[in-house]
Amino acid sequence: MAIRKTTKGPGANYRPTKSGAGMTTKGVKAYRAANPGSKLKTAVTGEVKAGSKSAKRRKSYCARSAGQMKQFPKAAKDPNSRLRQARKRWKC
């Protein structure tokens, strides 16, 4: 079962671009319910201790999304793209 890819209304599983893109907590719960065994988590947005699991997740995401910036230069140049907004939310 696929989750709804909506950013508006009460059934929003994804965050609107203006508020940082990415999945909402509700969306992650819906995904994990539909895909048992999944280890999907929400974005690391707060302060983290250097070397902690959260810091490593952030570093990994930032490295992966930097590759997306190279692959999609149009999105990389647009400060309002979902890619740029998500990187900003993750504090990349």
Secondary structure, DSSP 8 states (H G I E B T S, - for coil): -------SSTT--B--GGGT-SB-HHHHHHHHHHSTT--------S---TTSHHHHHHHHHHHHHHHHHHH-HHHHH-TTSHHHHHHHHTT-
